[in-house]
Amino acid sequence: MEELKKICFFPGTLALGGIGKVFINLIQQYASEGVEVHVFLTKKEGEFLSQLPANVRVFEGSGRALTSIFSFIKYLRREKPQAVLSAREFLNIINIFCCLFTFNKTKPVVSLHTNQTAENNADPNKPSLYKNPYFLTLAKVMYKVPDKIVAVSGGVADDFSNRMGVNRDKMKVIYNPVYDPSEKEEEISNSKFKQFTANGKKYIISVGRFTHAKDHPTLIKALSLVREKMDISLILLGEGELREEIEDLFTQLSLQEHVLLLGFVDNPSYYIKRAAALVVSSRFEGFGNVIVEGLGVGTPVVSTDCPSGPREILANGKYGILVPVENPAALAQGIIDTLNTTYDPEILINRAKDFSISRIANEYSSYIMS
């Protein structure tokens, strides 16, 4: 089998988010292994830009995906990477088209990160290119072309196959690269956190953008129910358009003294490791990176059994409790059961190793070059 020597990542931008984190983890891993790594950005921006290794070459388009096509084709013809890995709906289509148009041996490798049906059902008003009949027709034709299609969970693969008419056997499920055993913990000096957790105050934690998908209202209502039986607080890591709505809710439930919002933080693992449990209240996921992050520091996890990812990561409940979506009472009971159970951190950490960055990077390279 030919060795992976030169790969291009085509993420659009390197903004915060699950896809950005997945790509930066793979980029750093391949760069450390001596693979020649290129990153083609439609616009050179994003919080993860600063994490690119010095030996990674960055190429920039014209600011938007559609208007970057010509410069991307020019790049492909000149540099001839063995493969281009993309994500997101429109960028996948552009990747396929441009690799075809160059007539060289560059493989378009498209990755699927979202259970589109679950997302549409949970938030019918959210815009999606797949709701455009012209794009849907184009996508169904274009996705027949590539030999390499990666889905980040079995649920995402099943959904994509059903929606797009792509043979399920044509897709490869490769979980997200999340766990990094070499990552060293940095001491955090956060006065708000230290004051909130003074005198050994126990807390549960949730990490994610304040969006409809993450369903923080169900989590906050569940916290109110849990507090009727035990003294526990909540720390939220993240920001988003629904912050004000979330703040209003915990004020209505008289939880102001028991909820701390810390915004986006550089080292969420520090806070997750010290939590009594990590709670995921999502309506849907593509995978659920934060669940692996929780397992990776030995913190127990309770998650909604949403499509898709949590059930696969937690092995049908073997490594954490699964509860129905949008059900505060069930989530509260899951939290209580988790807090009343003693977990062996090493068992959780060993599960996280199944999603280690080096292991997943090897899966990608083996699949790409097969």
N, C-alpha and C positions, 0 to 999 in steps of 0.2 A: 504493500500500500504506500502510495506517495505521501511524503511528509508535508505538513502544513508549514509553509515558509513565509507566506505573505498574505495578509488578510486586511480587508477594509471594513470598517464599521460605518454604517450609514444611519445615524439616529435622529437626523434633523437638527436638534440642538442637544446640549448636555444639561438640560434643566433638571431640577429636583424631581424625583418620582421614581417609581419602581423600575421602569425601563432604563432610565438613566443610570441607576445604581447597578443593574444587571450588566449593562454595557461597560461601565467603568471597571467593574470587577474583572470581566473577561479581558478588557484591554490591558489592565495592569498585569494580569497573570501571563498573557501571551508575551507582553513586552519583557517580562522578567525571564522568560524561557528562550529568548533570542529570536522569536518570530518577528518579522518586519511588520509593524502595525501602522496602518493608516486610519485616519478618521476623517470622513467627508461630512462636513456640516453645511446645511443650507444657510445657517447664520452662526457665526462664531460667538456663541453666548451660552450661558448656563452655569449653574453653581458648581457642577462637576468639572468644569474646564480646568480648574486649579489642581485637580487630582490626576491629570494626564501625566504619565512619565515623560521625562525629557527626551527619550529616544523614540517617541511616537510622532509621526508627521501628520500635521493637520492641514486639510484643504477646505476651502470655503466656497460656497456657491454665491448666488446673487440675493440671498435674503429670504426667498420663498421656495418651497419645494418645486413648484411647476416651472418657475423661471430659472431654476438651477439645473434643469435637464441637460442643456447643451454643455455647460461646464463639467457636469458629471460624466457625460459621454466622453468628453475630451480627456478628462482624468483617467477613465478606464482604458482608453486607447493608448495613453502614454505609459501608465504605470503597470497595467495588466496584473492586478492582484489575482490570486487563485480563487478567492471568493469574496463576496460582499454580503455582510450580515445586516439586515434591516429589521425594523419593527414598525408598528403603526400602519393603519390601513393604506393611506395614500403613498407613503414611502415604499411600502412593499411592492406596489404596482409599478412605481417608477424604477425601482431596483430591477425588477423582472424585465421591463421594457428596455432599459438602458443596457443591461448586460446582453440582451438579444441583439440590440442595434449595433453593438460594437463588433459582433461576429468573432470575438476571441473566445478563449476557453474559461473566462471568468464565470464562476458559478453564482447565480443569485440564490442566497439562502434567506428565506423569509421566516420571521418568527412571529408567532401569534401569542398575545399576552392577555387577551380579554375574552370572556364568555359573552359574546355580543347579545345573544338572546336573553340571558339573565340581566344584562345591563339595560336592555330595552324594556323588559318587563318591570324592572325596579324603578325605572325613571323614563316613562314613555315620552316625555317632552324634551329629553336631552337630544340635541342635534347629533346625527350620525350620517356619515357618507353612505352607509349601507341602506339608508332610507330613501336615497336617490336612485330611482330605477335605472338610470343610465350608468351610474357608477357600479351598481350591483351587477348589471349585465357585463360591463367591462371586467369587473373583478372575477366573475365566474369564468370568463374566457382566459384571463391572464394567469389565474392560479392553477390552470391546467398545465402550464408550461414548466415550472421549476421542478427539479427532481428532489430538492431539499426543502422541506417544510417542517419547521420546528414548532411544537406547541408546548407551553410551559406547564401544562397539566393535562391529564387524561380528559377531564371535563371540557377544557377548551378545545381539545382535538375533536371530541365527539360533536360538540356544538358546531364547530367550523365545517366538519364533514356533512352534517345534516343541512346546514344553511347553504353551503356553496357547491354541494354536489361533488366534492373532492373525495376520492377514495381514502377511507380512514387508514388503510394500510400504507398509503403513500406518505403519511406523516410520522414523525418521530417525536415522542414525548421526551423532552429533556428539561428537568426541573431547573429552577433558577439557582445560580451560584451565589450563595449568601454567606455560608459559614467560613470564617477565616481563623484557623487555630493559632496563627502567628500574631494576631492582633493583640496588642498590649493595652491594658486598661490605663487610662489617664485619670489622675485625680481631678475631680471637678470642684471648683469653688463657686457655688451658686448660693447666694445668701437666701433667696426665696425658698429654695429646696431645703436648705439646712434648717431654716426657721419652721417650715411646714412639717418636717419630719423630726423635730426636736422631741426629746423624751421617748424615743423609740416608737414613734407613731407609725403604725402599719398602713401601707397603701397598696392598692392595685393600680395598674398602669395601662393606658391605651395609647397607641402610636398611629397616627394617620392624619391625612388632611381632613379638615372640617367640611365634608361634602355629603351629599345625599347618600352616596354609596356606602360610606362608613357608618351611617346610622347611629350617631352619638346620642340622639334622644332616647333610644332604647337602652343604651348603656347607663345614662344618667337616671332614668326611671328605675332601672335595676339596682343601681347604687342605693337609691332611696329605700327600696325594699330590703336590701341586705342590711342596711343600717338599723332596721327595726330589730335585728337579731344579733348583730355584732358591730363593734367599733372599728370601722375601716374607712379609709379615705381614698381619693382618686386623683391621680396625676394624668393630665392629658398633654401629650407631645404632638405638636402640629399647629397648622394655621389653615385658614380657608375662608370662603365666602359665608359660611354659616356660623362663624364665631359668635356673632351677636345673638343669634337665635339660641345657641347653646348656653351662653351666659344667662340669658333670660330664663331658660328652663331651670337651671340649678338655683336661680334666685327664687323662682316660684315654688320650688320644692324645699326651700330653706337649707340648701346645701353649700352656701357660700364658703363656710369655714372648712368644708371637707373636700373641696375640689380646687386643685391648683393647675393653672394653665401656664406652661413654660414655653410655648411656641416651638419653633423648629430649633433643635439642638444638634451640635456637631457629633456628639457621642451618646446616642440614645441607649446603648448597651449599659452604660454606667447606671442609669436610672432603672432600666429593666432588671438588671441583676439584683438590685436591692428591693425590688417589689415582691409582695407576697404572691402575686399572680399577674400575668399578662392577659388582658381581655380584648378579644376581637369581636366587634358587634356588627360586622359588615353585612350588607344586603347581598353583595356579590363580590367576588375576587377573581383575578386571573390565576393567581398562585397563592400569595400571602407571605411575602418575604419576612414580615415582622414575626410571624409564628416561628420561623427557623431562628431568627435572632433571639427570641425568648428561650427556645430550647437550647440554643448555643451557650447561654450563660446559666443554664440549669434552673430557669424560672418556670414554674408550672403555667400551663396555658388553658384557658377556656375560650372557645370560639363558636360562633354561629356555624352551623352546618350549611354554609351558603355555597352556591356554585361559583367558582370551582377552585379547588386547591386545598382548603383546610382539612377535609376528610382524608385526602391523599397524604398530606404531610403528617397528620396525627395518626395515620394508619388505622382508620375507622374507630378512633377513640382510644387506641392503645397508649398513646403518648399525651393525651389531654382530653378534656371533656368537650363534647360537641352538643350544641343546643339548637332549637329551631330559630329561624330568623324572625325579627320584628316581634319578639315575645319577651317583654321585660321580666315576667315572672319566671320563665324558664331560664333566662340568663342569670337572674338573681340566684336561683337554686344551684345553677352550675358554678357560680362564684363561691357560694357557701360550701358546696361539696368539695371544691378545689381547696379552699382555705382549711377545711377540716381533714384533708388527706395529706399524708406525708409522702413526698416524692423523693426518689433518689436522683440527685442532680446529674450523676454520671450516666444514668440511663437516658436522660433527656439530651445530654451533650452528645452521647454516642449516636443518637438519632440525627442530630444536627449535622454530624459528619457526613451523612449521606448526601448532603447538599453543600459540601465544601467547594470552594472556588476552584481548586486545582482538579478535583474529581470531575466537576461539571465541564470545565474547560477541556479536559481530555475527551469527554463524551462528544462535545461539539466538534473538536478537530477530527476525531475518528469518523464521525458521521459525515462531515463535510468532505473528507478525502476518500471516503469509501466509494 
